[in-house]
Structure formats: C-alpha cells, structure tokens
Amino acid sequence: MNEFLQYLKDNYHYTENTITEKEKQVLLWKNLCSGKQDFDKINTQELLKIIELQQKKYTLITINNQLKTIEQYFEYLQFTGKRKDHPLKNFRIKTAKKPLITGFLTEEELQNIEKEFRERKYKKGQFELFGKRNRVIVGLLIYQGLSSGCLRELKVKDIDLQKGIIKVPQATESRLKERILPLKASQILELYKYMNEVRTELLQISKTVKETDKLFIVSEKTKFSSITKQIRKQINIENLQLIRNSRINLWLKQYNLREVQYKSGFRYLRSLEYFNQTELENLKQEIEKYLS
C-alpha cells in the first residue's frame, strides 16, 4: 500500500489529507472482497457486485469518487507490472440527467409583473422606501435576469447611469461570471432616484449599518434573502428564479448562444441546454458545434 501512496504523490501531487482518504477507500474495497477473492486480481464482474453493495450505502457522487481512486489503484498495478489488464478503466455511474427547465413566463407576463409591482401602494415612511428599493430590484430581475446572489453583491460603483450600463458582479455560490449589461431607459431614472435619494434615507434609518458600498442595504442582522422573500410574496410567485429563467428563455429567441451565455453569466455553454425550446434539437446541435 505504501508503494501505491507514493505512486499517487509522484503522479498526482495530492495533499496528505487526500492521500490518506484514498488509502481508506482502497482498504474499504479490499475488505468488501470475500475470503477467496484477491482484490489485486479481481475481474470486472466481481467489481460490479461490489459497486452494487456500495450503492446501498453511499450516494452516486461518493461512489464515483471512490471509483476514481480504485481506477488509479489498478493503473498503479499496471504501471508496476503486477497486472496487465485494467478491469475498471473510465468507469463511472451515470447520475440522473438534469431535467429541462419549463414553464416560462412570456414578455407580456413579465411586464405585467413589473407594472403591478410599480402600482403597489405603501405606507409613508420606511415602508415606502422599501417599496421603491424593491421596484428597482424587480426591474433588474426582469430585464437583466439577475440572480439573487448577483443582486446581493451589487455595489454603487457597478451602476453607470451616464453610459446606461450595469456591471454585474460574479455570484460565487451559483458560479456566475461577471458581465456588463445595458439598462432600460425606464430603469435609469428610477436608479438615479434610488441611488441619490432612497438609498441615502435607507442608510440613515438603518440602525446597524453606518456606511456600505453595497447598492442594496441590509442591516448586520438581516440577510438579503429576507428582501427577495418579501418580493416573492408580493409578486405571488413560487420562486424568483422563474423570472431569471424566463428572461434567459426570451434571450434565446433573440440572440445567438454565445451572447446568451454572456448575458446570463454562465461559465459553460452547455448550461443553456436545460432550457426547453421549441427547437431544442437544433439548440443541442449548436452546442455540440461550439464544444467540438
């Protein structure tokens, strides 16, 4: 076993913790063999039976992680001449395919959401301020298709009203890349009022935040999700992600795949494959062209 661990160090440059974990995985699989079996000489069919046992205990992700280690172990046996064949080369259990995204809102439905939200009445004072802030957020959801993570990370400097653009920051939890998107003419005036009037007042009434560069202010004890939760209830929609998905779906009808990938912030073009289109097959073929 020590020779195998040295093989991993020399060829994969893993950390000590990873090496230790891989040693445990190989020992685990060896212990699953019957008394008559020699793990180093085990065949594919026997390995498949062990995989069946593991599926009863572990998730597919964990099993596939173990399989990678076992594959490396048999590579080591081949490398040292202890075994000629490889019983588990490039073998992985396929995870369930991600379902298509469906049930999109139309452009008219999105604009109706914004119109109804804009016409909402609020009590004077902080509730009116919150309402004006939320109108700005809804606009960014509908027209720029921003995720909650990107909205949370927005800073005042990310808004350039003179150029009419917004620099969308990356959202680490959803792996979205930063990008620059145009603002609608109607958004520019609303953002100007928010940044120069509403935001200043919100900052003054905040009890815990004295100064921040974030566009949307939350107190130290409040999460941004409380704002989006409130908006979701006011719109009466199950998930705000539906608005983002709907905007991406509409973009797919207007722009080429690369443009939509950029506007959406997706790192990979294949992310668009999960959007249900009338010409889904054509979309898949286009993706294959880009990835080939």
SERO-4910 file (N, C-alpha, C, O; in steps of 0.05 Angstrom, whole numbers):
BEGIN
 pado doro    nc1    nc2    nc3   cac1   cac2   cac3    cc1    cc2    cc3    oc1    oc2    oc3
  Met    A     17    -24      0      0      0      0     17     25      0     10     45    -12
  Asn    A     40     24     13     58     48     14     68     55    -13     71     78    -20
  Glu    A     73     34    -30     82     40    -57     60     54    -74     66     72    -89
  Phe    A     35     46    -70     13     59    -83     10     88    -75      6    106    -92
  Leu    A     13     93    -49     11    120    -39     33    138    -50     29    161    -57
  Gln    A     57    126    -53     79    141    -65     74    146    -95     81    167   -105
  Tyr    A     61    127   -108     54    130   -136     35    154   -140     37    169   -159
  Leu    A     15    156   -121     -3    179   -122     11    205   -118      6    225   -132
  Lys    A     30    206    -99     45    230    -94     61    239   -118     63    263   -125
  Asp    A     73    219   -131     91    225   -153     76    234   -178     85    250   -194
  Asn    A     52    222   -182     38    226   -207     15    246   -206      7    257   -226
  Tyr    A      4    250   -182    -19    267   -179    -15    291   -160    -31    309   -160
  His    A      6    290   -144     13    312   -126     -9    320   -108    -15    343   -103
  Tyr    A    -23    300    -97    -44    304    -78    -34    314    -51    -10    310    -44
  Thr    A    -51    327    -35    -44    334     -8    -44    309     10    -55    288      2
  Glu    A    -33    311     33    -31    288     51    -59    279     59    -64    255     62
  Asn    A    -78    298     63   -105    291     70   -119    274     48   -133    255     54
  Thr    A   -114    282     23   -126    268      1   -114    240     -2   -128    220     -7
  Ile    A    -87    238      2    -74    212      1    -85    193     22    -90    170     17
  Thr    A    -89    204     46   -100    188     69   -128    178     62   -135    156     68
  Glu    A   -144    196     51   -171    189     44   -172    167     22   -188    148     24
  Lys    A   -154    169      3   -153    149    -19   -143    122     -8   -152    101    -17
  Glu    A   -126    122     11   -117     97     24   -140     84     38   -143     59     36
  Lys    A   -157     99     51   -181     88     65   -200     76     45   -212     55     50
  Gln    A   -203     89     22   -222     80      1   -213     53    -10   -229     35    -13
  Val    A   -187     50    -16   -177     24    -26   -180      2     -5   -188    -20    -12
  Leu    A   -173      8     20   -176    -12     41   -205    -20     45   -211    -43     50
  Leu    A   -223     -1     42   -252     -6     44   -260    -27     23   -274    -46     29
  Trp    A   -252    -22     -1   -260    -40    -23   -246    -67    -20   -258    -88    -28
  Lys    A   -222    -68    -10   -209    -94     -6   -224   -110     15   -226   -134     13
  Asn    A   -234    -96     35   -248   -110     57   -275   -121     48   -287   -139     60
  Leu    A   -285   -109     26   -311   -119     15   -308   -145     -1   -328   -157     -8
  Cys    A   -284   -152     -7   -279   -178    -21   -285   -201     -3   -282   -200     22
  Ser    A   -293   -223    -15   -297   -248      1   -269   -260      7   -249   -251     -4
  Gly    A   -269   -279     25   -244   -291     33   -228   -304     10   -204   -306     12
  Lys    A   -243   -313    -11   -229   -326    -33   -219   -307    -54   -203   -314    -71
  Gln    A   -228   -282    -52   -220   -262    -73   -194   -248    -66   -189   -241    -43
  Asp    A   -178   -244    -87   -154   -227    -85   -160   -201   -100   -163   -201   -124
  Phe    A   -163   -179    -85   -171   -154    -97   -153   -146   -120   -163   -134   -140
  Asp    A   -128   -151   -118   -109   -143   -139   -114   -159   -165   -105   -150   -186
  Lys    A   -128   -182   -163   -133   -198   -187   -162   -199   -194   -171   -214   -212
  Ile    A   -178   -183   -181   -207   -184   -185   -215   -176   -213   -202   -160   -226
  Asn    A   -237   -187   -223   -246   -181   -251   -269   -161   -250   -278   -153   -229
  Thr    A   -277   -152   -274   -297   -131   -276   -324   -139   -264   -336   -123   -249
  Gln    A   -333   -164   -269   -358   -173   -259   -359   -173   -228   -379   -166   -216
  Glu    A   -337   -181   -216   -335   -181   -187   -335   -152   -176   -347   -147   -154
  Leu    A   -322   -135   -190   -322   -106   -182   -350    -94   -184   -358    -78   -167
  Leu    A   -365   -102   -204   -393    -92   -207   -410   -100   -183   -428    -85   -175
  Lys    A   -405   -124   -172   -420   -133   -149   -414   -116   -124   -431   -111   -108
  Ile    A   -388   -108   -122   -380    -91   -100   -394    -63   -103   -402    -51    -84
  Ile    A   -395    -54   -128   -408    -28   -133   -438    -29   -125   -448    -10   -113
  Glu    A   -451    -52   -130   -479    -55   -122   -481    -53    -92   -500    -40    -82
  Leu    A   -463    -64    -77   -463    -62    -48   -459    -33    -39   -473    -24    -21
  Gln    A   -441    -19    -52   -436      9    -45   -459     27    -51   -464     47    -37
  Gln    A   -475     20    -71   -498     37    -78   -520     37    -56   -536     55    -55
  Lys    A   -519     16    -40   -539     14    -18   -531     32      6   -547     38     23
  Lys    A   -505     40      6   -495     56     29   -489     85     22   -491    102     39
  Tyr    A   -480     90     -3   -469    116     -9   -484    129    -33   -498    115    -48
  Thr    A   -481    155    -35   -492    169    -58   -475    164    -83   -453    154    -81
  Leu    A   -487    170   -106   -472    165   -131   -447    182   -133   -427    173   -143
  Ile    A   -448    206   -122   -424    223   -122   -402    211   -106   -379    211   -115
  Thr    A   -409    200    -83   -388    187    -66   -377    162    -79   -353    158    -78
  Ile    A   -395    146    -91   -385    122   -104   -367    128   -128   -346    116   -131
  Asn    A   -375    148   -144   -358    156   -166   -331    167   -157   -311    163   -171
  Asn    A   -330    180   -134   -305    189   -123   -288    165   -115   -264    165   -119
  Gln    A   -301    145   -103   -286    120    -96   -276    106   -121   -254     96   -122
  Leu    A   -293    105   -142   -285     92   -167   -261    105   -180   -244     91   -191
  Lys    A   -258    131   -177   -234    144   -188   -209    134   -174   -189    129   -187
  Thr    A   -211    131   -147   -188    120   -132   -182     92   -140   -159     85   -143
  Ile    A   -203     75   -142   -199     47   -150   -187     45   -178   -170     28   -183
  Glu    A   -196     63   -196   -184     64   -223   -154     70   -221   -138     58   -235
  Gln    A   -147     89   -204   -119     96   -201   -103     73   -189    -79     69   -195
  Tyr    A   -116     57   -171   -102     35   -159    -94     14   -180    -72      3   -180
  Phe    A   -113      8   -198   -107    -12   -219    -88     -1   -240    -73    -16   -252
  Glu    A    -88     26   -243    -67     38   -260    -40     34   -248    -20     28   -262
  Tyr    A    -38     36   -222    -13     32   -208     -4      3   -211     20     -2   -215
  Leu    A    -23    -16   -210    -16    -45   -213     -5    -50   -241     13    -65   -245
  Gln    A    -17    -36   -261     -8    -38   -289     20    -26   -292     38    -37   -305
  Phe    A     23     -3   -279     49     12   -281     72     -4   -269     94     -3   -280
  Thr    A     66    -19   -248     88    -34   -235     90    -63   -246    107    -78   -237
  Gly    A     73    -69   -266     75    -95   -279     62   -117   -263     65   -141   -269
  Lys    A     46   -111   -242     33   -131   -226      7   -140   -238     -5   -160   -230
  Arg    A     -2   -125   -258    -27   -132   -272    -25   -121   -301    -16    -99   -305
  Lys    A    -35   -138   -320    -33   -129   -348    -58   -114   -357    -56    -94   -371
  Asp    A    -82   -124   -348   -107   -111   -356   -116    -91   -335   -106    -90   -313
  His    A   -136    -75   -343   -149    -56   -325   -179    -62   -324   -192    -58   -344
  Pro    A   -190    -72   -302   -218    -81   -301   -238    -58   -298   -262    -63   -300
  Leu    A   -229    -33   -294   -248    -12   -288   -240     15   -300   -243     36   -288
  Lys    A   -230     14   -325   -219     38   -337   -242     56   -345   -261     48   -360
  Asn    A   -241     82   -336   -260    102   -343   -289     95   -337   -308    103   -351
  Phe    A   -293     79   -316   -320     70   -308   -331     89   -288   -319     94   -267
  Arg    A   -355    100   -293   -369    117   -274   -399    110   -276   -409    102   -297
  Ile    A   -413    114   -254   -441    111   -254   -454    137   -263   -449    158   -251
  Lys    A   -471    136   -283   -484    160   -293   -504    170   -274   -522    155   -264
  Thr    A   -502    195   -267   -522    208   -250   -547    215   -266   -545    217   -291
  Ala    A   -569    219   -253   -594    226   -267   -590    252   -282   -579    271   -272
  Lys    A   -600    252   -307   -597    276   -323   -614    299   -312   -637    295   -304
  Lys    A   -602    323   -312   -616    346   -301   -641    351   -318   -639    353   -343
  Pro    A   -665    354   -306   -689    359   -322   -689    385   -336   -676    404   -328
  Leu    A   -704    386   -358   -706    411   -373   -721    432   -356   -739    425   -340
  Ile    A   -714    457   -361   -728    479   -347   -752    486   -364   -750    491   -388
  Thr    A   -775    487   -351   -800    492   -366   -817    513   -352   -810    523   -330
  Gly    A   -841    519   -363   -860    536   -351   -851    566   -350   -855    579   -330
  Phe    A   -840    575   -372   -830    603   -373   -853    623   -375   -875    617   -385
  Leu    A   -847    647   -366   -865    670   -369   -859    684   -395   -837    684   -404
  Thr    A   -880    695   -408   -876    710   -432   -867    738   -426   -867    747   -403
  Glu    A   -859    753   -447   -851    781   -444   -874    797   -432   -870    814   -415
  Glu    A   -898    792   -442   -921    806   -432   -926    801   -402   -933    819   -387
  Glu    A   -923    776   -395   -927    768   -366   -906    781   -349   -913    790   -326
  Leu    A   -882    782   -358   -861    795   -342   -866    825   -339   -863    836   -317
  Gln    A   -875    838   -360   -880    867   -359   -905    872   -341   -907    893   -328
  Asn    A   -924    854   -341   -947    857   -324   -939    855   -295   -950    869   -278
  Ile    A   -920    837   -289   -910    835   -261   -898    861   -253   -903    871   -231
  Glu    A   -881    873   -270   -868    899   -263   -889    921   -260   -888    937   -242
  Lys    A   -909    922   -278   -930    942   -278   -946    941   -252   -951    961   -239
  Glu    A   -954    917   -244   -969    913   -220   -953    920   -195   -963    931   -176
  Phe    A   -927    913   -196   -909    919   -174   -905    949   -171   -904    960   -149
  Arg    A   -903    962   -194   -898    991   -194   -923   1006   -183   -920   1028   -171
  Glu    A   -946    995   -187   -971   1008   -178   -979   1002   -149   -999   1012   -139
  Arg    A   -963    985   -136   -969    979   -108   -967   1004    -91   -950   1021    -95
  Lys    A   -984   1006    -71   -984   1029    -53   -972   1020    -26   -976    998    -16
  Tyr    A   -956   1038    -14   -943   1032     11   -949   1055     31   -955   1077     24
  Lys    A   -947   1048     56   -950   1068     77   -926   1087     75   -905   1080     66
  Lys    A   -930   1111     85   -909   1131     85   -886   1122    103   -890   1105    121
  Gly    A   -862   1133     99   -840   1127    117   -823   1105    105   -819   1103     81
  Gln    A   -813   1087    123   -794   1067    114   -806   1046     95   -793   1035     78
  Phe    A   -832   1041     98   -845   1022     81   -846   1032     52   -844   1016     33
  Glu    A   -850   1058     48   -849   1070     22   -821   1068     10   -818   1063    -14
  Leu    A   -801   1072     27   -773   1070     18   -767   1041      9   -754   1037    -11
  Phe    A   -776   1022     25   -772    994     19   -785    987     -8   -774    972    -24
  Gly    A   -809    998    -12   -823    993    -37   -808   1003    -61   -807    990    -82
  Lys    A   -797   1028    -59   -781   1039    -81   -756   1023    -86   -748   1019   -109
  Arg    A   -743   1014    -65   -720    996    -68   -728    970    -82   -714    962   -101
  Asn    A   -750    959    -74   -758    933    -86   -766    936   -115   -763    917   -131
  Arg    A   -776    959   -123   -783    964   -151   -757    963   -168   -758    953   -190
  Val    A   -736    974   -158   -710    973   -172   -701    945   -175   -691    937   -196
  Ile    A   -703    929   -153   -695    901   -154   -711    885   -174   -700    869   -189
  Val    A   -737    889   -174   -755    875   -193   -747    881   -222   -747    864   -239
  Gly    A   -741    906   -227   -732    914   -254   -707    900   -262   -705    891   -285
  Leu    A   -688    897   -244   -663    883   -250   -667    853   -254   -653    840   -269
  Leu    A   -687    842   -239   -694    814   -243   -706    810   -270   -699    791   -284
  Ile    A   -725    827   -278   -740    823   -302   -724    829   -328   -725    813   -347
  Tyr    A   -710    851   -328   -696    860   -353   -667    850   -356   -658    845   -378
  Gln    A   -653    847   -333   -625    837   -335   -623    808   -326   -601    796   -328
  Gly    A   -644    796   -316   -644    768   -309   -624    762   -287   -611    741   -287
  Leu    A   -621    781   -267   -601    777   -246   -610    756   -226   -634    753   -220
  Ser    A   -591    741   -216   -596    722   -194   -596    737   -168   -586    759   -166
  Ser    A   -606    724   -147   -606    736   -120   -577    742   -111   -572    762    -98
  Gly    A   -559    723   -118   -531    726   -109   -518    750   -122   -503    765   -109
  Cys    A   -524    755   -148   -513    779   -161   -525    804   -150   -510    824   -147
  Leu    A   -551    804   -145   -564    828   -134   -552    835   -106   -547    858   -100
  Arg    A   -547    814    -91   -535    819    -64   -508    831    -65   -500    847    -48
  Glu    A   -492    823    -85   -464    833    -87   -461    859   -102   -439    870   -104
  Leu    A   -483    870   -114   -481    895   -129   -471    918   -111   -479    920    -88
  Lys    A   -454    935   -123   -444    958   -109   -452    983   -124   -458    982   -148
  Val    A   -452   1006   -111   -460   1031   -123   -443   1036   -148   -453   1046   -169
  Lys    A   -417   1030   -147   -400   1036   -169   -405   1018   -194   -396   1024   -216
  Asp    A   -421    997   -190   -428    979   -212   -448    991   -231   -453    981   -253
  Ile    A   -461   1013   -222   -482   1026   -239   -470   1051   -252   -460   1069   -239
  Asp    A   -470   1051   -278   -461   1074   -293   -485   1086   -308   -491   1077   -330
  Leu    A   -498   1106   -296   -522   1117   -308   -516   1133   -333   -533   1135   -351
  Gln    A   -492   1145   -334   -485   1161   -357   -483   1144   -382   -492   1151   -404
  Lys    A   -471   1120   -379   -469   1101   -401   -493   1083   -404   -497   1070   -424
  Gly    A   -510   1083   -383   -534   1066   -384   -527   1037   -382   -540   1020   -395
  Ile    A   -507   1030   -365   -499   1002   -363   -497    994   -334   -495   1010   -316
  Ile    A   -497    967   -329   -493    956   -302   -471    935   -304   -473    917   -321
  Lys    A   -452    936   -287   -431    916   -286   -440    895   -265   -439    901   -241
  Val    A   -448    872   -274   -459    852   -256   -436    836   -244   -420    824   -259
  Pro    A   -434    835   -218   -412    820   -205   -417    790   -206   -439    781   -211
  Gln    A   -396    775   -203   -399    746   -203   -413    737   -177   -410    749   -156
  Ala    A   -427    715   -180   -441    703   -157   -427    676   -152   -431    657   -167
  Thr    A   -412    675   -130   -395    651   -126   -411    626   -120   -404    604   -130
  Glu    A   -434    629   -105   -449    604    -98   -462    592   -123   -468    567   -122
  Ser    A   -468    607   -143   -480    596   -167   -461    596   -191   -469    591   -214
  Arg    A   -436    603   -186   -415    602   -206   -420    619   -230   -413    612   -253
  Leu    A   -433    642   -226   -439    660   -248   -417    680   -252   -406    691   -232
  Lys    A   -410    685   -277   -388    704   -283   -398    733   -284   -422    738   -288
  Glu    A   -380    751   -280   -387    779   -282   -392    786   -312   -380    774   -330
  Arg    A   -408    806   -317   -414    815   -344   -425    844   -343   -432    854   -322
  Ile    A   -426    857   -366   -436    884   -368   -461    883   -385   -461    873   -408
  Leu    A   -483    894   -375   -509    893   -389   -520    921   -391   -516    938   -374
  Pro    A   -535    926   -413   -548    952   -416   -573    955   -398   -586    935   -391
  Leu    A   -579    979   -390   -602    985   -374   -624    995   -392   -619   1008   -412
  Lys    A   -649    990   -385   -672   1001   -399   -673   1031   -392   -666   1039   -371
  Ala    A   -684   1046   -411   -686   1075   -406   -703   1081   -381   -696   1099   -366
  Ser    A   -724   1066   -377   -741   1070   -353   -726   1063   -327   -734   1074   -306
  Gln    A   -706   1046   -329   -691   1039   -304   -672   1061   -296   -666   1064   -272
  Ile    A   -662   1076   -315   -641   1095   -309   -652   1117   -290   -638   1124   -270
  Leu    A   -675   1128   -295   -687   1148   -278   -693   1137   -250   -688   1150   -230
  Glu    A   -704   1113   -249   -711   1100   -224   -686   1094   -207   -686   1098   -183
  Leu    A   -664   1085   -221   -639   1080   -207   -627   1106   -197   -615   1107   -175
  Tyr    A   -629   1127   -213   -618   1154   -204   -632   1163   -178   -619   1171   -159
  Lys    A   -659   1161   -177   -673   1169   -153   -666   1151   -130   -664   1161   -107
  Tyr    A   -664   1125   -135   -657   1107   -114   -630   1113   -102   -627   1115    -78
  Met    A   -610   1116   -119   -582   1120   -110   -578   1147    -96   -562   1149    -78
  Asn    A   -592   1167   -105   -588   1194    -95   -608   1202    -73   -602   1221    -58
  Glu    A   -630   1189    -71   -649   1196    -51   -657   1173    -32   -652   1174     -8
  Val    A   -669   1152    -44   -679   1130    -28   -657   1116    -12   -660   1111     12
  Arg    A   -635   1109    -26   -613   1095    -12   -602   1111     11   -595   1100     32
  Thr    A   -599   1137      7   -588   1154     28   -606   1154     52   -597   1153     75
  Glu    A   -632   1154     48   -651   1153     70   -651   1126     84   -653   1125    108
  Leu    A   -649   1105     68   -648   1078     80   -623   1075     97   -623   1062    118
  Leu    A   -601   1087     88   -576   1086    103   -579   1101    130   -568   1092    150
  Gln    A   -594   1122    130   -598   1138    154   -615   1124    174   -611   1126    199
  Ile    A   -635   1109    165   -653   1096    184   -643   1068    193   -653   1056    211
  Ser    A   -622   1059    179   -610   1033    187   -596   1037    214   -580   1055    218
  Lys    A   -602   1019    233   -591   1021    260   -563   1009    263   -548   1016    281
  Thr    A   -556    991    245   -531    977    248   -510    982    226   -487    977    230
  Val    A   -519    993    203   -501    999    181   -497   1029    178   -516   1043    171
  Lys    A   -473   1038    183   -468   1067    181   -457   1074    153   -462   1096    142
  Glu    A   -443   1055    141   -431   1061    115   -427   1035    100   -417   1016    112
  Thr    A   -434   1034     75   -430   1010     59   -430   1018     29   -442   1038     21
  Asp    A   -415   1003     14   -414   1008    -15   -434    991    -30   -436    993    -55
  Lys    A   -449    974    -16   -469    957    -29   -492    974    -39   -500    993    -26
  Leu    A   -503    966    -62   -525    981    -74   -550    978    -57   -565    997    -52
  Phe    A   -555    954    -48   -578    948    -32   -570    943     -3   -555    924      2
  Ile    A   -580    959     15   -571    959     43   -587    939     59   -611    938     58
  Val    A   -572    923     74   -585    906     94   -570    910    120   -546    915    120
  Ser    A   -584    908    142   -571    911    168   -554    886    174   -556    866    160
  Glu    A   -537    889    194   -518    867    201   -533    842    210   -522    820    208
  Lys    A   -557    845    219   -572    822    229   -593    812    208   -608    793    214
  Thr    A   -593    825    185   -612    818    164   -598    806    140   -577    815    132
  Lys    A   -610    785    129   -599    773    105   -613    784     80   -637    792     82
  Phe    A   -599    785     58   -611    795     33   -635    778     25   -653    788     11
  Ser    A   -634    753     32   -656    735     25   -683    743     37   -704    736     26
  Ser    A   -682    759     59   -707    769     70   -720    789     52   -745    790     51
  Ile    A   -704    804     36   -715    823     17   -727    808     -6   -750    813    -14
  Thr    A   -713    788    -17   -723    773    -40   -748    757    -32   -766    752    -49
  Lys    A   -748    747     -7   -772    732      2   -796    750      3   -818    742     -5
  Gln    A   -792    775     12   -814    794     13   -824    800    -16   -848    801    -20
  Ile    A   -806    804    -34   -813    810    -62   -828    786    -74   -849    789    -88
  Arg    A   -819    762    -69   -831    738    -79   -861    736    -70   -878    729    -86
  Lys    A   -865    742    -45   -893    741    -34   -910    763    -47   -934    758    -53
  Gln    A   -899    787    -51   -914    808    -63   -922    803    -92   -943    809   -101
  Ile    A   -903    790   -106   -909    782   -134   -927    758   -135   -941    753   -155
  Asn    A   -927    743   -114   -943    718   -112   -932    698   -132   -947    687   -149
  Ile    A   -906    693   -130   -893    674   -148   -877    654   -130   -867    661   -109
  Glu    A   -876    629   -139   -864    608   -123   -834    612   -119   -823    608    -97
  Asn    A   -820    621   -140   -791    624   -139   -783    646   -158   -791    647   -181
  Leu    A   -766    665   -148   -757    687   -165   -739    677   -188   -735    691   -208
  Gln    A   -728    653   -185   -712    641   -206   -727    638   -232   -716    638   -254
  Leu    A   -754    636   -229   -771    633   -253   -768    658   -271   -769    656   -295
  Ile    A   -765    682   -258   -763    707   -273   -737    706   -289   -736    713   -313
  Arg    A   -715    699   -276   -689    697   -289   -690    677   -312   -681    683   -334
  Asn    A   -701    654   -306   -703    633   -327   -719    642   -351   -712    637   -374
  Ser    A   -740    657   -345   -758    667   -367   -743    687   -384   -746    688   -409
  Arg    A   -727    705   -372   -712    724   -387   -691    710   -405   -687    718   -428
  Ile    A   -678    690   -394   -658    675   -410   -672    661   -433   -661    661   -455
  Asn    A   -695    650   -428   -710    637   -449   -718    656   -472   -717    649   -495
  Leu    A   -725    681   -464   -731    701   -484   -706    710   -499   -707    715   -523
  Trp    A   -684    712   -485   -658    719   -498   -651    698   -520   -641    705   -541
  Leu    A   -657    673   -514   -650    652   -533   -665    655   -559   -656    644   -580
  Lys    A   -687    669   -559   -702    674   -583   -692    699   -598   -700    704   -621
  Gln    A   -675    714   -585   -666    739   -597   -636    739   -605   -629    751   -625
  Tyr    A   -620    725   -589   -591    726   -593   -579    698   -598   -592    678   -593
  Asn    A   -554    698   -607   -541    672   -611   -532    661   -584   -532    675   -563
  Leu    A   -523    636   -583   -517    623   -558   -495    636   -542   -497    638   -518
  Arg    A   -474    645   -556   -452    658   -541   -461    683   -527   -453    689   -505
  Glu    A   -478    699   -541   -488    723   -529   -506    717   -504   -504    731   -484
  Val    A   -523    697   -507   -540    690   -484   -523    679   -461   -529    684   -438
  Gln    A   -503    663   -468   -485    653   -447   -473    677   -431   -471    676   -407
  Tyr    A   -463    697   -446   -451    720   -433   -471    736   -416   -466    742   -393
  Lys    A   -494    742   -428   -515    757   -414   -524    743   -388   -530    756   -368
  Ser    A   -525    716   -389   -534    700   -367   -513    697   -345   -519    691   -322
  Gly    A   -488    700   -353   -466    696   -334   -457    668   -332   -441    661   -314
  Phe    A   -467    650   -349   -459    622   -348   -430    618   -355   -420    630   -374
  Arg    A   -417    601   -340   -389    594   -347   -388    575   -370   -368    575   -386
  Tyr    A   -408    558   -373   -408    537   -394   -432    540   -412   -454    545   -403
  Leu    A   -427    537   -438   -448    539   -458   -469    517   -454   -493    521   -460
  Arg    A   -461    494   -444   -480    472   -440   -502    478   -420   -522    464   -419
  Ser    A   -498    498   -403   -519    506   -384   -545    513   -398   -566    510   -386
  Leu    A   -542    523   -422   -566    531   -437   -582    507   -448   -605    510   -456
  Glu    A   -570    484   -447   -583    460   -458   -608    453   -442   -626    439   -452
  Tyr    A   -609    462   -417   -631    454   -399   -656    472   -402   -675    469   -388
  Phe    A   -654    492   -421   -677    509   -426   -693    497   -449   -684    493   -471
  Asn    A   -718    491   -442   -736    477   -461   -744    496   -484   -759    515   -479
  Gln    A   -736    490   -508   -742    506   -531   -759    490   -551   -759    465   -551
  Thr    A   -773    504   -568   -788    491   -589   -769    476   -608   -775    454   -617
  Glu    A   -746    488   -612   -726    476   -629   -703    466   -612   -680    472   -617
  Leu    A   -710    450   -592   -689    440   -573   -668    424   -587   -644    426   -580
  Glu    A   -676    409   -607   -656    392   -620   -636    409   -635   -612    403   -636
  Asn    A   -646    431   -648   -627    449   -661   -608    462   -642   -585    466   -648
  Leu    A   -618    468   -618   -602    480   -597   -579    461   -589   -556    469   -586
  Lys    A   -586    436   -585   -566    416   -578   -545    413   -599   -521    410   -593
  Gln    A   -553    414   -624   -534    412   -646   -515    436   -647   -491    433   -652
  Glu    A   -526    460   -641   -509    484   -640   -489    482   -617   -466    489   -620
  Ile    A   -498    472   -594   -480    469   -571   -457    450   -578   -434    455   -571
  Glu    A   -464    428   -591   -444    408   -599   -423    420   -618   -400    414   -617
  Lys    A   -432    438   -635   -414    452   -654   -393    469   -638   -370    469   -645
  Tyr    A   -403    483   -618   -386    500   -602   -366    484   -585   -344    493   -581
  Leu    A   -376    461   -576   -359    445   -557   -340    427   -572   -321    416   -560
  Ser    A   -345    422   -598   -328    404   -613   -301    417   -620   -285    404   -633
***
